[in-house]
Amino acid sequence: MNEKQIEQALVRKVKAMGGIAPKFVSPGFDGMPDRLVLFPGGHIAFVEVKAPGKKPRAIQTARHEMLRRMGFLVYVLDDPDQIGGMLDEIRAT
């Protein structure tokens, strides 16, 4: 499974659970995660989608750490089997 397929699976699962997962584009601010995951009740997280076994680039890791220091949930998703547990955790916060 490649990165695009994992990202599509994420979007489908979020939608099936009543949320949305818009593509996040931040011109001029490199390294931001690929998707926002938004659920009713104000549950939000950022998700960086990678091909299986791939790791975030240094700038991405720095942005993830910055967002976490601000109190946001940030996930790196490289396996579709991670999706269900990750979404359950987002909805529980």
N, CA, C and O atoms as a Tinker XYZ file with bonds, in Angstrom:
   372  protein
     1  N      0.855000   -1.176000    0.000000    73     2
     2  CA     0.000000    0.000000    0.000000    64     1     3
     3  C      0.904000    1.243000    0.000000    63     2     4     5
     4  O      1.867000    1.309000    0.763000    81     3
     5  N      0.597000    2.207000   -0.840000    73     3     6
     6  CA     1.415000    3.414000   -0.891000    64     5     7
     7  C      0.798000    4.550000   -0.072000    63     6     8     9
     8  O     -0.284000    4.404000    0.494000    81     7
     9  N      1.499000    5.674000   -0.020000    73     7    10
    10  CA     1.057000    6.812000    0.791000    64     9    11
    11  C     -0.334000    7.299000    0.391000    63    10    12    13
    12  O     -1.170000    7.574000    1.251000    81    11
    13  N     -0.575000    7.403000   -0.900000    73    11    14
    14  CA    -1.874000    7.892000   -1.377000    64    13    15
    15  C     -3.006000    6.970000   -0.932000    63    14    16    17
    16  O     -4.071000    7.443000   -0.533000    81    15
    17  N     -2.784000    5.672000   -0.997000    73    15    18
    18  CA    -3.821000    4.719000   -0.584000    64    17    19
    19  C     -4.085000    4.801000    0.920000    63    18    20    21
    20  O     -5.232000    4.698000    1.357000    81    19
    21  N     -3.035000    4.986000    1.704000    73    19    22
    22  CA    -3.209000    5.135000    3.155000    64    21    23
    23  C     -3.985000    6.412000    3.453000    63    22    24    25
    24  O     -4.872000    6.423000    4.306000    81    23
    25  N     -3.645000    7.485000    2.747000    73    23    26
    26  CA    -4.344000    8.762000    2.947000    64    25    27
    27  C     -5.822000    8.637000    2.579000    63    26    28    29
    28  O     -6.683000    9.157000    3.290000    81    27
    29  N     -6.118000    7.961000    1.489000    73    27    30
    30  CA    -7.514000    7.751000    1.086000    64    29    31
    31  C     -8.270000    6.919000    2.116000    63    30    32    33
    32  O     -9.432000    7.203000    2.408000    81    31
    33  N     -7.624000    5.899000    2.667000    73    31    34
    34  CA    -8.256000    5.072000    3.699000    64    33    35
    35  C     -8.554000    5.906000    4.942000    63    34    36    37
    36  O     -9.604000    5.745000    5.564000    81    35
    37  N     -7.635000    6.793000    5.301000    73    35    38
    38  CA    -7.860000    7.685000    6.441000    64    37    39
    39  C     -9.084000    8.553000    6.204000    63    38    40    41
    40  O     -9.960000    8.637000    7.065000    81    39
    41  N     -9.154000    9.195000    5.057000    73    39    42
    42  CA   -10.265000   10.101000    4.747000    64    41    43
    43  C    -11.597000    9.348000    4.778000    63    42    44    45
    44  O    -12.582000    9.850000    5.320000    81    43
    45  N    -11.626000    8.152000    4.201000    73    43    46
    46  CA   -12.866000    7.351000    4.198000    64    45    47
    47  C    -13.301000    6.990000    5.613000    63    46    48    49
    48  O    -14.480000    7.105000    5.945000    81    47
    49  N    -12.365000    6.556000    6.446000    73    47    50
    50  CA   -12.689000    6.137000    7.810000    64    49    51
    51  C    -13.171000    7.314000    8.649000    63    50    52    53
    52  O    -14.119000    7.183000    9.423000    81    51
    53  N    -12.518000    8.464000    8.496000    73    51    54
    54  CA   -12.946000    9.660000    9.234000    64    53    55
    55  C    -14.378000   10.018000    8.838000    63    54    56    57
    56  O    -15.217000   10.290000    9.697000    81    55
    57  N    -14.649000   10.014000    7.544000    73    55    58
    58  CA   -15.995000   10.340000    7.058000    64    57    59
    59  C    -17.025000    9.348000    7.597000    63    58    60    61
    60  O    -18.115000    9.744000    8.010000    81    59
    61  N    -16.681000    8.065000    7.594000    73    59    62
    62  CA   -17.594000    7.033000    8.097000    64    61    63
    63  C    -17.890000    7.213000    9.587000    63    62    64    65
    64  O    -18.933000    6.780000   10.077000    81    63
    65  N    -16.959000    7.858000   10.306000    73    63    66
    66  CA   -17.131000    8.087000   11.743000    64    65    67
    67  C    -17.751000    9.457000   12.032000    63    66    68    69
    68  O    -17.821000    9.869000   13.190000    81    67
    69  N    -18.200000   10.165000   10.992000    73    67    70
    70  CA   -18.896000   11.435000   11.185000    64    69    71
    71  C    -18.022000   12.675000   11.178000    63    70    72    73
    72  O    -18.483000   13.759000   11.536000    81    71
    73  N    -16.767000   12.531000   10.776000    73    71    74
    74  CA   -15.867000   13.678000   10.753000    64    73    75
    75  C    -15.439000   14.041000    9.348000    63    74    76    77
    76  O    -15.963000   13.517000    8.365000    81    75
    77  N    -14.482000   14.943000    9.269000    73    75    78
    78  CA   -13.883000   15.323000    7.998000    64    77    79
    79  C    -12.364000   15.335000    8.164000    63    78    80    81
    80  O    -11.842000   15.500000    9.267000    81    79
    81  N    -11.672000   15.158000    7.043000    73    79    82
    82  CA   -10.203000   15.143000    7.063000    64    81    83
    83  C     -9.671000   15.951000    5.882000    63    82    84    85
    84  O     -9.114000   15.384000    4.942000    81    83
    85  N     -9.840000   17.278000    5.927000    73    83    86
    86  CA    -9.380000   18.088000    4.803000    64    85    87
    87  C     -7.868000   18.090000    4.663000    63    86    88    89
    88  O     -7.128000   17.996000    5.642000    81    87
    89  N     -7.437000   18.199000    3.418000    73    87    90
    90  CA    -6.013000   18.350000    3.117000    64    89    91
    91  C     -5.578000   19.685000    3.703000    63    90    92    93
    92  O     -6.271000   20.690000    3.547000    81    91
    93  N     -4.441000   19.697000    4.371000    73    91    94
    94  CA    -3.948000   20.916000    5.006000    64    93    95
    95  C     -2.785000   21.458000    4.184000    63    94    96    97
    96  O     -1.751000   20.804000    4.050000    81    95
    97  N     -2.958000   22.653000    3.637000    73    95    98
    98  CA    -1.922000   23.296000    2.841000    64    97    99
    99  C     -1.576000   24.609000    3.519000    63    98   100   101
   100  O     -2.459000   25.410000    3.827000    81    99
   101  N     -0.287000   24.826000    3.749000    73    99   102
   102  CA     0.152000   26.027000    4.452000    64   101   103
   103  C      1.280000   26.697000    3.667000    63   102   104   105
   104  O      2.457000   26.502000    3.970000    81   103
   105  N      0.913000   27.488000    2.657000    73   103   106
   106  CA     1.946000   28.138000    1.842000    64   105   107
   107  C      2.885000   28.989000    2.700000    63   106   108   109
   108  O      2.443000   29.746000    3.565000    81   107
   109  N      4.164000   28.852000    2.447000    73   107   110
   110  CA     5.151000   29.648000    3.167000    64   109   111
   111  C      5.502000   29.120000    4.544000    63   110   112   113
   112  O      6.281000   29.744000    5.265000    81   111
   113  N      4.941000   27.980000    4.923000    73   111   114
   114  CA     5.202000   27.398000    6.241000    64   113   115
   115  C      5.410000   25.901000    6.054000    63   114   116   117
   116  O      4.528000   25.097000    6.357000    81   115
   117  N      6.574000   25.541000    5.556000    73   115   118
   118  CA     6.881000   24.156000    5.203000    64   117   119
   119  C      6.851000   23.213000    6.402000    63   118   120   121
   120  O      7.076000   23.614000    7.544000    81   119
   121  N      6.568000   21.951000    6.104000    73   119   122
   122  CA     6.662000   20.910000    7.111000    64   121   123
   123  C      5.397000   20.627000    7.891000    63   122   124   125
   124  O      5.401000   19.777000    8.782000    81   123
   125  N      4.312000   21.321000    7.578000    73   123   126
   126  CA     3.066000   21.069000    8.301000    64   125   127
   127  C      2.481000   19.729000    7.872000    63   126   128   129
   128  O      2.689000   19.291000    6.741000    81   127
   129  N      1.744000   19.073000    8.781000    73   127   130
   130  CA     1.158000   17.767000    8.463000    64   129   131
   131  C      0.190000   17.830000    7.274000    63   130   132   133
   132  O     -0.318000   18.894000    6.922000    81   131
   133  N     -0.048000   16.668000    6.669000    73   131   134
   134  CA    -0.858000   16.558000    5.455000    64   133   135
   135  C     -2.347000   16.806000    5.664000    63   134   136   137
   136  O     -2.998000   17.440000    4.834000    81   135
   137  N     -2.879000   16.309000    6.763000    73   135   138
   138  CA    -4.335000   16.347000    6.975000    64   137   139
   139  C     -4.688000   16.877000    8.357000    63   138   140   141
   140  O     -3.974000   16.659000    9.336000    81   139
   141  N     -5.815000   17.581000    8.402000    73   139   142
   142  CA    -6.481000   17.886000    9.668000    64   141   143
   143  C     -7.550000   16.813000    9.845000    63   142   144   145
   144  O     -8.202000   16.432000    8.873000    81   143
   145  N     -7.734000   16.335000   11.031000    73   143   146
   146  CA    -8.834000   15.419000   11.323000    64   145   147
   147  C     -9.730000   16.136000   12.316000    63   146   148   149
   148  O     -9.309000   16.502000   13.413000    81   147
   149  N    -10.987000   16.329000   11.902000    73   147   150
   150  CA   -11.946000   17.095000   12.694000    64   149   151
   151  C    -13.192000   16.260000   12.951000    63   150   152   153
   152  O    -13.821000   15.745000   12.027000    81   151
   153  N    -13.533000   16.139000   14.236000    73   151   154
   154  CA   -14.742000   15.424000   14.628000    64   153   155
   155  C    -15.668000   16.364000   15.382000    63   154   156   157
   156  O    -15.214000   17.335000   15.988000    81   155
   157  N    -16.982000   16.073000   15.346000    73   155   158
   158  CA   -17.919000   16.879000   16.114000    64   157   159
   159  C    -17.494000   16.964000   17.579000    63   158   160   161
   160  O    -16.915000   16.028000   18.130000    81   159
   161  N    -17.790000   18.089000   18.184000    73   159   162
   162  CA   -17.444000   18.306000   19.581000    64   161   163
   163  C    -16.088000   18.968000   19.760000    63   162   164   165
   164  O    -15.594000   19.083000   20.881000    81   163
   165  N    -15.484000   19.405000   18.657000    73   163   166
   166  CA   -14.218000   20.118000   18.751000    64   165   167
   167  C    -12.989000   19.246000   18.839000    63   166   168   169
   168  O    -11.938000   19.715000   19.276000    81   167
   169  N    -13.085000   18.003000   18.441000    73   167   170
   170  CA   -11.939000   17.094000   18.480000    64   169   171
   171  C    -11.110000   17.302000   17.211000    63   170   172   173
   172  O    -11.625000   17.190000   16.098000    81   171
   173  N     -9.829000   17.603000   17.389000    73   171   174
   174  CA    -8.973000   17.934000   16.262000    64   173   175
   175  C     -7.595000   17.303000   16.439000    63   174   176   177
   176  O     -7.092000   17.169000   17.555000    81   175
   177  N     -7.001000   16.921000   15.318000    73   175   178
   178  CA    -5.628000   16.423000   15.317000    64   177   179
   179  C     -5.032000   16.670000   13.935000    63   178   180   181
   180  O     -5.749000   16.890000   12.958000    81   179
   181  N     -3.725000   16.630000   13.880000    73   179   182
   182  CA    -2.983000   16.730000   12.634000    64   181   183
   183  C     -2.426000   15.349000   12.308000    63   182   184   185
   184  O     -1.989000   14.625000   13.202000    81   183
   185  N     -2.443000   14.984000   11.020000    73   183   186
   186  CA    -1.924000   13.680000   10.618000    64   185   187
   187  C     -0.959000   13.845000    9.444000    63   186   188   189
   188  O     -1.308000   14.399000    8.401000    81   187
   189  N      0.246000   13.355000    9.642000    73   187   190
   190  CA     1.254000   13.270000    8.579000    64   189   191
   191  C      1.175000   11.859000    8.011000    63   190   192   193
   192  O      1.355000   10.888000    8.747000    81   191
   193  N      0.909000   11.730000    6.723000    73   191   194
   194  CA     0.781000   10.425000    6.095000    64   193   195
   195  C      2.076000   10.114000    5.350000    63   194   196   197
   196  O      2.595000   10.935000    4.594000    81   195
   197  N      2.580000    8.911000    5.586000    73   195   198
   198  CA     3.822000    8.454000    4.967000    64   197   199
   199  C      3.611000    7.079000    4.344000    63   198   200   201
   200  O      2.717000    6.334000    4.744000    81   199
   201  N      4.438000    6.757000    3.369000    73   199   202
   202  CA     4.455000    5.400000    2.828000    64   201   203
   203  C      4.960000    4.457000    3.923000    63   202   204   205
   204  O      5.692000    4.891000    4.812000    81   203
   205  N      4.586000    3.192000    3.875000    73   203   206
   206  CA     5.022000    2.263000    4.916000    64   205   207
   207  C      6.534000    2.311000    5.150000    63   206   208   209
   208  O      7.332000    2.205000    4.218000    81   207
   209  N      6.897000    2.472000    6.413000    73   207   210
   210  CA     8.298000    2.481000    6.806000    64   209   211
   211  C      9.024000    3.797000    6.614000    63   210   212   213
   212  O     10.170000    3.927000    7.045000    81   211
   213  N      8.394000    4.782000    5.977000    73   211   214
   214  CA     9.040000    6.077000    5.755000    64   213   215
   215  C      8.882000    6.955000    6.996000    63   214   216   217
   216  O      7.901000    6.840000    7.730000    81   215
   217  N      9.849000    7.820000    7.216000    73   215   218
   218  CA     9.861000    8.717000    8.375000    64   217   219
   219  C      9.721000   10.164000    7.920000    63   218   220   221
   220  O     10.078000   10.490000    6.788000    81   219
   221  N      9.206000   11.040000    8.788000    73   219   222
   222  CA     9.105000   12.463000    8.443000    64   221   223
   223  C     10.492000   13.091000    8.236000    63   222   224   225
   224  O     11.476000   12.675000    8.847000    81   223
   225  N     10.542000   14.093000    7.366000    73   223   226
   226  CA    11.768000   14.870000    7.164000    64   225   227
   227  C     12.011000   15.723000    8.410000    63   226   228   229
   228  O     11.112000   15.898000    9.232000    81   227
   229  N     13.208000   16.244000    8.544000    73   227   230
   230  CA    13.578000   17.034000    9.727000    64   229   231
   231  C     12.647000   18.216000    9.933000    63   230   232   233
   232  O     12.239000   18.482000   11.064000    81   231
   233  N     12.298000   18.935000    8.863000    73   231   234
   234  CA    11.407000   20.096000    9.000000    64   233   235
   235  C     10.027000   19.651000    9.466000    63   234   236   237
   236  O      9.372000   20.355000   10.234000    81   235
   237  N      9.582000   18.480000    9.003000    73   235   238
   238  CA     8.285000   17.962000    9.433000    64   237   239
   239  C      8.316000   17.606000   10.913000    63   238   240   241
   240  O      7.388000   17.930000   11.653000    81   239
   241  N      9.371000   16.947000   11.339000    73   239   242
   242  CA     9.508000   16.600000   12.751000    64   241   243
   243  C      9.512000   17.857000   13.625000    63   242   244   245
   244  O      8.906000   17.872000   14.696000    81   243
   245  N     10.186000   18.893000   13.173000    73   243   246
   246  CA    10.222000   20.155000   13.925000    64   245   247
   247  C      8.827000   20.760000   14.025000    63   246   248   249
   248  O      8.443000   21.242000   15.090000    81   247
   249  N      8.069000   20.744000   12.945000    73   247   250
   250  CA     6.690000   21.281000   12.976000    64   249   251
   251  C      5.802000   20.432000   13.887000    63   250   252   253
   252  O      4.981000   20.969000   14.630000    81   251
   253  N      5.964000   19.126000   13.832000    73   251   254
   254  CA     5.161000   18.244000   14.692000    64   253   255
   255  C      5.430000   18.566000   16.160000    63   254   256   257
   256  O      4.503000   18.661000   16.964000    81   255
   257  N      6.693000   18.731000   16.496000    73   255   258
   258  CA     7.054000   19.056000   17.883000    64   257   259
   259  C      6.487000   20.404000   18.294000    63   258   260   261
   260  O      6.011000   20.556000   19.419000    81   259
   261  N      6.529000   21.387000   17.399000    73   259   262
   262  CA     5.965000   22.705000   17.689000    64   261   263
   263  C      4.464000   22.596000   17.977000    63   262   264   265
   264  O      3.971000   23.174000   18.945000    81   263
   265  N      3.742000   21.853000   17.133000    73   263   266
   266  CA     2.303000   21.683000   17.327000    64   265   267
   267  C      2.002000   20.961000   18.634000    63   266   268   269
   268  O      1.061000   21.320000   19.342000    81   267
   269  N      2.792000   19.952000   18.954000    73   267   270
   270  CA     2.588000   19.222000   20.219000    64   269   271
   271  C      2.830000   20.130000   21.417000    63   270   272   273
   272  O      2.096000   20.059000   22.403000    81   271
   273  N      3.842000   20.977000   21.345000    73   271   274
   274  CA     4.095000   21.929000   22.454000    64   273   275
   275  C      2.919000   22.882000   22.636000    63   274   276   277
   276  O      2.673000   23.376000   23.737000    81   275
   277  N      2.202000   23.134000   21.555000    73   275   278
   278  CA     1.019000   24.004000   21.617000    64   277   279
   279  C     -0.223000   23.256000   22.112000    63   278   280   281
   280  O     -1.285000   23.853000   22.291000    81   279
   281  N     -0.081000   21.955000   22.328000    73   279   282
   282  CA    -1.180000   21.170000   22.874000    64   281   283
   283  C     -1.992000   20.376000   21.867000    63   282   284   285
   284  O     -3.008000   19.784000   22.231000    81   283
   285  N     -1.571000   20.348000   20.609000    73   283   286
   286  CA    -2.308000   19.607000   19.593000    64   285   287
   287  C     -1.821000   18.160000   19.498000    63   286   288   289
   288  O     -0.662000   17.854000   19.779000    81   287
   289  N     -2.732000   17.291000   19.099000    73   287   290
   290  CA    -2.370000   15.911000   18.795000    64   289   291
   291  C     -1.795000   15.875000   17.388000    63   290   292   293
   292  O     -2.362000   16.461000   16.466000    81   291
   293  N     -0.670000   15.188000   17.222000    73   291   294
   294  CA    -0.036000   15.034000   15.911000    64   293   295
   295  C      0.345000   13.566000   15.752000    63   294   296   297
   296  O      0.995000   12.982000   16.619000    81   295
   297  N     -0.065000   12.988000   14.643000    73   295   298
   298  CA     0.215000   11.583000   14.368000    64   297   299
   299  C      0.991000   11.451000   13.069000    63   298   300   301
   300  O      0.835000   12.253000   12.148000    81   299
   301  N      1.828000   10.427000   13.012000    73   299   302
   302  CA     2.476000   10.019000   11.769000    64   301   303
   303  C      1.879000    8.660000   11.423000    63   302   304   305
   304  O      2.014000    7.699000   12.180000    81   303
   305  N      1.230000    8.594000   10.293000    73   303   306
   306  CA     0.494000    7.410000    9.866000    64   305   307
   307  C      1.211000    6.765000    8.683000    63   306   308   309
   308  O      1.318000    7.374000    7.618000    81   307
   309  N      1.705000    5.531000    8.861000    73   307   310
   310  CA     2.348000    4.828000    7.753000    64   309   311
   311  C      1.817000    3.403000    7.585000    63   310   312   313
   312  O      2.392000    2.602000    6.848000    81   311
   313  N      0.722000    3.096000    8.270000    73   311   314
   314  CA     0.142000    1.757000    8.211000    64   313   315
   315  C     -1.372000    1.899000    8.389000    63   314   316   317
   316  O     -1.815000    2.455000    9.394000    81   315
   317  N     -2.165000    1.417000    7.450000    73   315   318
   318  CA    -3.615000    1.583000    7.580000    64   317   319
   319  C     -4.193000    0.913000    8.820000    63   318   320   321
   320  O     -5.279000    1.282000    9.266000    81   319
   321  N     -3.494000   -0.056000    9.379000    73   319   322
   322  CA    -3.971000   -0.702000   10.607000    64   321   323
   323  C     -3.937000    0.237000   11.804000    63   322   324   325
   324  O     -4.559000   -0.057000   12.825000    81   323
   325  N     -3.239000    1.342000   11.710000    73   323   326
   326  CA    -3.161000    2.336000   12.787000    64   325   327
   327  C     -4.383000    3.250000   12.826000    63   326   328   329
   328  O     -4.633000    3.900000   13.841000    81   327
   329  N     -5.136000    3.307000   11.746000    73   327   330
   330  CA    -6.179000    4.319000   11.597000    64   329   331
   331  C     -7.255000    4.226000   12.679000    63   330   332   333
   332  O     -7.574000    5.232000   13.313000    81   331
   333  N     -7.812000    3.054000   12.898000    73   331   334
   334  CA    -8.918000    2.915000   13.855000    64   333   335
   335  C     -8.556000    3.368000   15.248000    63   334   336   337
   336  O     -9.290000    4.150000   15.852000    81   335
   337  N     -7.441000    2.896000   15.772000    73   335   338
   338  CA    -7.016000    3.277000   17.117000    64   337   339
   339  C     -6.701000    4.761000   17.222000    63   338   340   341
   340  O     -7.015000    5.400000   18.226000    81   339
   341  N     -6.080000    5.306000   16.183000    73   339   342
   342  CA    -5.746000    6.726000   16.164000    64   341   343
   343  C     -7.019000    7.574000   16.203000    63   342   344   345
   344  O     -7.099000    8.542000   16.959000    81   343
   345  N     -8.004000    7.214000   15.397000    73   343   346
   346  CA    -9.241000    7.994000   15.363000    64   345   347
   347  C    -10.018000    7.864000   16.668000    63   346   348   349
   348  O    -10.621000    8.833000   17.130000    81   347
   349  N    -10.009000    6.683000   17.261000    73   347   350
   350  CA   -10.657000    6.519000   18.567000    64   349   351
   351  C     -9.994000    7.430000   19.605000    63   350   352   353
   352  O    -10.681000    8.035000   20.429000    81   351
   353  N     -8.675000    7.528000   19.567000    73   351   354
   354  CA    -7.953000    8.387000   20.503000    64   353   355
   355  C     -8.290000    9.858000   20.271000    63   354   356   357
   356  O     -8.460000   10.611000   21.231000    81   355
   357  N     -8.387000   10.267000   19.027000    73   355   358
   358  CA    -8.735000   11.668000   18.730000    64   357   359
   359  C    -10.122000   11.978000   19.257000    63   358   360   361
   360  O    -10.321000   13.018000   19.885000    81   359
   361  N    -11.073000   11.115000   19.021000    73   359   362
   362  CA   -12.441000   11.367000   19.478000    64   361   363
   363  C    -12.581000   11.336000   20.982000    63   362   364   365
   364  O    -13.525000   11.907000   21.528000    81   363
   365  N    -11.654000   10.677000   21.664000    73   363   366
   366  CA   -11.708000   10.573000   23.130000    64   365   367
   367  C    -11.092000   11.791000   23.826000    63   366   368   369
   368  O    -11.234000   11.935000   25.041000    81   367
   369  N    -10.422000   12.657000   23.092000    73   367   370
   370  CA    -9.756000   13.812000   23.737000    64   369   371
   371  C    -10.658000   15.031000   23.736000    63   370   372
   372  O    -10.268000   16.088000   24.232000    81   371
